[in-house]
Amino acid sequence: MRILEYRICLPMTCEEYRIGQLYSVAKASKQETNADSGVEVLLNEPYEKDGVHGQYTHKIYHLGSRLPGFLAAIAPANALKLEEKAWNAFPYCKTELTNPMMGDRFTYIIESRHFDNDRGEQENVHGLDSKQLKTREVFNLDIVDPVPDCTDEPSTFRSEKTGRGNLPKGWQDVVAPVMCAYKLVTVEFRWWGLQTKVENFIAGIQGNILAKFHKQVFCWIDEWFGMAIEDVRAFETRLAEEMKTNLGDKVGEGSSSSGKK
């Protein structure tokens, strides 16, 4: 098992990030969806549990040719899908990924907590016990650092709507507003002969995935800044329908195997 904590600062408030994150998830999902692979949204609706209100989403990720070669060579058809269930009760969010083939042998959980006026200096926002803290690996991601295959660069981007941008190295210490997303990733792949390789593979790409996404959240700020939550929900609904069309026949396959209610 790997326990990875990523700390990502952004030049915005938590309330702004809430809108920007939702917008960017929808837009990035649309960009990654085509006839071979992409995202199928099964549910996107409000939920309430133990007095906590939030938004619940249930998605199927069709991996297609995106599955790593060493897995694709041995994987049956149902390995080419990941099921995601997410509970967004911002500023706390939890996402669980599962795979039909692996069952409880595959654990992939992301817990996110967000704080205003924070530069990534809190040491245990997730309340880990002493055993977990010993194995936790901490990564401070800077959105101005280069990431492979990413064309959105906060170091050269300047927002017309907010005036924020052209972020220099060390921007976290001089820019206001500032907030930090603390993302705890727990991954376990219990498969003899592959566990270490797969866990290391996931750990190796996770940082780049998060860094690229948060670069986009900031560099797309002029697209989402000023939107209300109702605007974002309408945007999500429209893009979900477009992705359904792009996935074509895969949608039927995903829905029938997902246990959709």
C-alpha positions in Angstrom: 0.0 0.0 0.0 1.1 3.5 -0.8 -0.1 6.6 1.1 0.6 9.8 -0.8 -0.2 13.3 0.3 -0.1 16.1 -2.3 -0.2 19.8 -1.3 -1.2 22.2 -4.1 -1.5 25.9 -3.6 -3.5 28.1 -6.0 -3.9 31.9 -6.3 -7.6 32.0 -5.4 -10.0 31.6 -2.6 -11.5 28.2 -1.6 -15.0 29.3 -2.9 -13.4 30.3 -6.2 -11.6 27.0 -6.4 -14.9 25.1 -5.7 -16.3 26.5 -8.9 -13.1 26.2 -10.9 -12.5 22.6 -9.9 -16.0 21.5 -11.0 -15.7 23.4 -14.3 -12.3 22.0 -15.0 -13.2 18.4 -14.2 -16.1 18.6 -16.7 -14.0 20.3 -19.4 -11.0 18.0 -19.0 -13.3 14.9 -19.0 -14.8 16.1 -22.3 -11.4 16.6 -23.8 -10.4 13.1 -22.9 -13.5 11.4 -24.2 -13.7 9.8 -27.7 -14.9 6.5 -29.3 -12.0 4.6 -27.7 -11.9 5.9 -24.2 -13.4 8.5 -21.9 -15.9 9.3 -19.1 -19.5 8.2 -18.8 -21.5 10.0 -16.2 -24.2 7.8 -14.6 -25.3 10.0 -11.7 -24.7 13.6 -10.7 -27.1 14.6 -7.9 -27.3 16.1 -4.4 -26.9 13.9 -1.4 -27.4 14.3 2.4 -25.9 12.0 5.0 -25.6 12.5 8.8 -26.5 16.2 8.3 -23.8 16.7 5.7 -25.0 18.0 2.3 -23.0 17.6 -0.9 -23.0 16.4 -4.5 -22.7 12.7 -5.4 -21.3 11.6 -8.7 -21.0 8.1 -10.2 -18.9 7.7 -13.3 -17.4 5.0 -15.5 -13.9 5.6 -16.9 -13.5 3.6 -20.2 -9.7 3.2 -20.4 -9.4 1.7 -23.9 -5.9 2.2 -25.3 -5.0 4.3 -22.2 -4.4 1.2 -20.1 -0.7 0.7 -19.6 0.8 -1.9 -22.0 1.9 -4.4 -19.4 -1.7 -4.5 -18.0 -3.5 -4.5 -21.3 -1.5 -7.6 -22.3 -3.0 -9.6 -19.4 -6.3 -7.8 -18.6 -9.8 -9.1 -19.5 -12.4 -6.7 -20.9 -13.7 -5.6 -17.6 -10.3 -4.5 -16.5 -10.6 -1.7 -19.1 -13.1 0.2 -16.9 -12.8 2.0 -13.6 -15.8 2.9 -11.6 -15.7 6.2 -9.7 -18.0 7.3 -6.8 -17.4 10.7 -5.4 -18.9 12.6 -2.5 -18.2 16.4 -2.8 -19.1 18.1 0.5 -16.7 20.9 -0.1 -14.3 21.8 1.6 -14.1 18.0 2.2 -14.3 15.6 -0.8 -13.9 11.9 -1.1 -13.4 9.8 -4.3 -13.3 6.0 -4.6 -12.1 4.2 -7.7 -12.9 0.5 -8.1 -12.4 -2.1 -10.9 -14.9 -5.0 -11.5 -12.1 -7.5 -12.1 -10.1 -6.6 -9.0 -12.9 -6.3 -6.4 -11.6 -5.5 -2.9 -8.0 -6.3 -4.0 -7.8 -2.8 -5.6 -8.1 0.3 -3.4 -7.8 3.8 -4.7 -9.2 6.5 -2.5 -8.6 10.3 -2.7 -9.6 12.5 0.2 -9.3 16.2 -0.3 -9.4 19.1 2.2 -9.1 22.8 1.3 -8.1 25.8 3.3 -8.0 29.5 2.6 -4.9 31.6 3.4 -2.8 28.4 3.5 0.5 27.7 1.8 0.8 24.0 2.4 2.3 24.2 5.9 -0.2 22.1 7.9 1.3 18.7 8.8 -1.7 16.4 9.4 -4.9 17.8 8.1 -6.2 14.3 7.4 -5.8 13.1 11.0 -3.6 10.2 10.2 -2.4 7.9 13.0 1.2 7.3 13.9 1.5 4.2 11.7 0.0 6.0 8.7 2.3 9.0 9.2 5.4 6.8 9.1 4.5 5.5 5.7 3.0 8.7 4.2 4.9 10.4 1.4 4.4 14.2 1.1 4.7 16.1 -2.2 4.5 19.8 -2.5 3.3 20.5 -6.0 4.0 23.9 -7.5 1.8 24.8 -10.5 4.6 26.8 -12.1 6.8 23.7 -12.4 6.8 22.1 -15.9 4.7 19.0 -16.5 5.0 16.7 -19.6 2.3 17.2 -22.2 0.8 20.3 -20.5 0.4 23.5 -22.5 -1.2 25.6 -19.7 1.5 27.5 -18.0 0.7 29.7 -15.0 4.2 31.3 -15.2 3.2 32.9 -18.6 -0.6 33.1 -18.2 -2.3 36.3 -17.0 -6.0 36.5 -16.3 -7.9 39.3 -18.0 -10.8 39.1 -15.6 -8.9 38.9 -12.3 -5.5 40.4 -13.2 -3.8 37.4 -11.6 -1.0 35.7 -13.3 2.5 35.5 -14.7 3.2 33.6 -11.5 6.9 33.7 -10.6 8.8 31.0 -8.7 7.9 31.4 -5.0 4.6 33.1 -5.9 2.9 31.4 -2.9 4.7 33.8 -0.5 3.8 37.0 -2.2 0.4 36.5 -3.9 -3.1 37.0 -2.4 -5.5 35.4 -2.3 -4.0 32.0 -1.8 -5.4 28.6 -0.8 -4.2 25.0 -0.5 -5.7 21.7 -1.5 -4.4 18.8 0.5 -5.1 15.5 -1.3 -4.5 12.2 0.4 -4.2 9.3 -2.1 -4.3 5.7 -0.7 -3.6 3.0 -3.3 -3.3 -0.7 -2.9 -3.1 -3.3 -5.7 -3.1 -6.8 -4.1 -2.1 -9.0 -7.0 0.8 -11.4 -6.7 3.7 -10.5 -8.9 2.2 -7.1 -10.0 1.5 -5.3 -6.7 4.7 -3.3 -6.4 4.9 -2.6 -10.2 1.3 -1.3 -10.4 1.4 0.7 -7.2 4.7 2.3 -8.2 3.2 3.1 -11.7 0.2 4.8 -10.1 2.4 6.7 -7.7 4.7 7.8 -10.5 2.0 9.4 -12.6 -0.3 10.7 -9.8 1.7 13.8 -9.2 1.8 14.8 -12.9 -1.9 14.3 -13.2 -2.7 16.5 -10.2 -0.2 19.2 -11.3 -1.6 19.3 -14.8 -5.1 19.5 -13.6 -4.4 22.4 -11.2 -2.5 24.3 -13.9 -5.7 24.1 -15.9 -7.9 25.2 -13.1 -5.9 28.4 -12.9 -5.3 29.0 -16.6 -9.0 28.5 -17.4 -10.0 31.0 -14.8 -11.4 33.5 -17.3 -13.8 30.8 -18.5 -15.3 30.0 -15.1 -14.7 33.1 -13.0 -18.0 34.6 -12.0 -20.1 31.5 -12.6 -22.6 30.4 -9.9 -22.9 26.8 -8.8 -26.1 26.5 -10.9 -24.1 27.6 -14.0 -21.5 24.9 -13.4 -24.2 22.2 -12.9 -25.8 23.2 -16.2 -22.3 23.0 -17.8 -21.7 19.6 -16.4 -25.0 18.3 -17.7 -24.4 19.6 -21.2 -20.9 18.1 -21.4 -22.1 14.8 -19.9 -24.6 14.5 -22.8 -21.8 15.3 -25.3 -19.5 12.7 -23.8 -22.3 10.1 -23.9 -22.6 10.7 -27.7 -18.8 10.6 -28.2 -18.6 7.2 -26.4 -21.2 5.7 -28.6 -21.8 2.0 -28.0 -19.6 1.9 -24.9 -22.3 3.7 -22.9 -24.7 0.8 -23.1 -21.9 -1.6 -22.0 -21.0 0.6 -19.0 -24.5 1.2 -17.8 -25.4 -2.5 -17.9 -22.4 -3.5 -15.9 -22.4 -0.7 -13.4 -25.5 -1.5 -11.4 -27.0 1.9 -12.3 -30.2 2.6 -10.4 
